[in-house]
Amino acid sequence: MDDPRPLADLDHWEEDLLRRYPDPAGPEAAKPAAAFRDYAAEARPSVRRFYELNHRHQTVDFVRAKRAEYLGLSRMRMGIWQAMEYLNQLVDDSDPDLDLPQIEHLLQTAEAIRAAGKPEWYQLAGLVHDLGKILCIWGEPQWAVVGDTFPVGCRFSERIVFHEYFAANPDAGREEYASELGIYAPGCGLGELLLSWGHDEYLYHVVRPYLPEPALAMIRWHSCYPVHREGAYDRFLTDHDRELLAWVRDFNRFDLYTKRDARMDVGALRPYWQGLIDRHFPAEIAW
C-alpha cells in the first residue's frame, strides 16, 4: 500500500493529540476548546495524510485479516523488558526530530503513575501500554499501528477526526456497515465491537492473561478518543463499559501529559520495574 510512513515518527501523532486535547492543567487551559473543524484546519499535512490512509484502509475485512494474522500470538516469545528494548528499534538515529528512545517514553508514563501512588497493576499498564507499536517493526504501516481507533462495521461517527476521509472507505458504501447499528446490537458492549486495527488491540490480547480488567481497558481503549473523549457510539455501551472508561480517562492524563525532554536513567530505574514485571508476568510471554 502507498506511503507507509506519512509521519516522520510515531510520536508526531501523539503530539497532534496534545493540540487537540490540551492539558486541562496547563497554560492552554485558559483558551476556549477548539472545535474539531478548527483543529482539522490547522493540522499539519503529514497528519492529514496519515488519517487519509487510515480512514481509507481500516475496513471490516482489513481488521478481521489482521486479527487472524496476529492474535494467534505466534510471532515470537520474549519478556516485557526485552520487548521494551526491542521497541527501541523504532528510534532512527538519523532523524534529527527524534529525541527519546521508546523505552524512555514508557518509563515517563509509568514513573508519573508511580509518583501518583497508583497500585502496581496501574503502574504496569503505563509501562507496557505502547508495546504494541512493535507492529511497525514487523512491517505494518503507521496507519495500522497508531492513530485514533474507532469501531468498524457500523456508520463512521462524525466525531472521528477527519471524518470526511471515510468517503474513500469501501465500507462507507456497504449497506450492512453503513447504518447506525451496522452489524451490532444496541447495548452489546464495547468489547464486542471490532475496532480499527492498531497497537492497542494487539497488546490487549498479548497481556490479557496477566493484568486486571481496568488495566486491560486502559491498554485496549486508550486511543479510542471518539468513544472516551467525544462521546460517540454511546448506543453500544453498557454501564460496566462506562465504569471502565472512567479508568481509561484517568490513565490518559498520564499518557498524554507526562512526556518531556529530560532523559530517564533507565539503568537506575530498571530494578524497581523489573521487580514489578517479575511479580506479574512470567519470564517470557507470547507475542
GIFEN-V844763 format. One record per backbone hydrogen bond with DSSP energy under -0.5 kcal/mol. CO is the residue of the C=O (numbers start at 1). NH is the residue of the N-H. Records with the same first field share a line. If there is no record, write none. Layout:
BEGIN
CO=NH, NH
END
This chain:
BEGIN
3=6
4=142
9=12
10=13, 14
11=15
12=16
13=17
14=18
15=19
16=20
17=21
23=26
26=29
27=30
28=31
35=39
36=40
37=41
38=42
39=42, 43
40=43
44=47, 48
45=49
46=50
47=51
48=52
49=53
50=54
51=55
52=56
53=57
54=58
56=170
57=59
59=63
60=64
61=65
62=66
63=67
64=68
65=69
66=70
67=71
70=73
76=287
78=285
79=83
80=84
81=85
82=86
83=87
84=88
85=88
86=89
87=90
88=91
91=93
92=95
94=96
95=98
101=104, 105
102=106
103=107
104=108
105=109
106=110
107=111
108=112
109=113
110=114
111=115
112=116
113=118
114=117
119=123
120=124
121=125
122=126
123=127
124=128
125=129
128=131
130=133
131=134
132=135
133=136, 137
134=138
135=140
136=139
141=144
142=145, 146
145=199
149=226
150=196
152=194
153=183
157=160
160=163
162=165
163=166
164=167
165=168
166=169
169=172
170=173
171=174
173=175
174=177, 178
175=179
179=155
181=184
185=188
189=192
190=193
193=195
194=152
198=202
199=203
200=204
201=205
202=206
203=207
204=208
207=210, 211
212=216
213=217
214=218
215=219
216=220
217=221
218=222
221=224
223=149, 225
224=227, 228
225=229, 230
226=232
227=231
231=234
233=236
234=237
235=187
236=189
238=242
239=243
240=244
241=245
242=246
243=247
244=248
245=249
246=250
247=251
248=252
249=253
250=253, 254
251=254, 255
252=256
253=257
254=258
264=266
265=269
266=270
267=271
269=272, 273
270=274
271=275
272=276
273=277
274=278
275=279
276=280
277=280, 281
285=78
END
